[in-house]
Amino acid sequence: MNATKLFVCGVLFCLPLFATHAVADPGGTATMSLEKALQLYQENESARTPAAAPPPVAASLQRVEARARLLEAGVELSTSFTVTVLASGSWSRVPLLALDADTHVTALPVCEGCRVVRDGDELVFLGHEAATREFEVRLWKDARREGRSRLVTIATSPAAAATLHVRYDEGLMRIESPNAFAEADGAVLYGRDGRFALRWRLLAPVALAATSTRAPVDPVIATAHASLVSTLEGRRTVRMLYELRLTGEQRLACTLPEHARLTKVFINQNSVTVTPQGRRLELVVGPARAGDEGARVELVYEEPQAGYLLSGTLAYEFPTPSWRTNQLWVTLHLPDVFTYAWSGGSLAPGADAPSPSFSLELPTPGRVVVAKQQLVASAPELRLAYAVDLANHYFR
């Protein structure tokens, strides 16, 4: 439609307005722009269109999927919720989980336009924007003890779909819940009106060998973290943290870099005394809690380094464990009077490194350089070129 036709339509739309005005003043006239005429037309049509009916419910809980790890005294839970808010504006409240004296919330989500808060004896979702959101809540549930049996009841709000996936050590425990069904790495339970009743039994030591039918988990270092602090005098202090995934006790060997002097060893944050055989270190490691599949090993060592020149290359080598390492993060804290650039090695430049908690606390001054490597199978190496940085480092 061209501008002339639009103008004609605008004039025709305005004829009733002009006619009404002509009754009061037959000789009166008015001039109106096409833009204003179209605006009045749209407002008139909007006034005739009835407002949409509000949704029958303001918000609803669509899905609950919980993953549990059985331990001797209780259950670690990682619960995913899917909540849909149907109308924007006022805040909607959706109950998620019943909280009692046996339930301990360990981590809550952070999201925009919504909140997950405790309200009395419930954990609830509050949202005011129309959207579907998925988030995770971490919990610990104390078990009720009945001899060797353990019972945990989890009460969530009824949802369209509710499942509980359970992982446990078959050599230590046996699921006794009647509505539990075996799956590849454990068992699954389906909620009844949002409730799960999870019962298991601790096996007697003589029954361990006969009851374990699943192959043990292959030991692996899920994530390794290295924190290196270097001073201008050339002293290097390295803290290595290995986050392990394993079943039961296992042997872990580690080869230290040449000239490294081991000063501390921590297993599950407990200091232990270990004497390396040359550069080789052998440890017996296992989960800190019965039935768990996680453990931590930390090594602290020092190594010499020649002093810094005005420019040059820095070479770093890190320990070689006997298990596969899925990913390794290295954070270097170096003198800030130099600039640094990656020049080689198996480690590549990285960003946004995680900040693990080491058992031995150390100050970390200087300039930060981050590197990363995945699927580590040999000694990780890193080379950095450096040059003196005179900017803001001189006196007048």
ZISUL-V732662 format. One record per helix or strand of 2 or more residues. SS is the DSSP state (~ for helix, > for strand). FROM is the first residue (numbers start at 0). LEN is the number of residues. If there is no record, write none. Layout:
ss,from,len
SS,FROM,LEN
SS,FROM,LEN
This chain:
ss,from,len
~,2,22
~,33,15
>,58,12
>,73,12
>,91,7
>,102,5
>,113,6
>,121,6
>,130,12
>,143,3
>,148,8
>,160,7
>,172,3
>,179,4
>,185,5
>,194,8
~,204,7
>,219,11
>,235,10
>,249,6
>,260,7
>,269,3
>,279,6
>,293,10
>,310,7
>,319,2
>,324,10
>,337,7
>,347,2
>,366,10
>,380,8
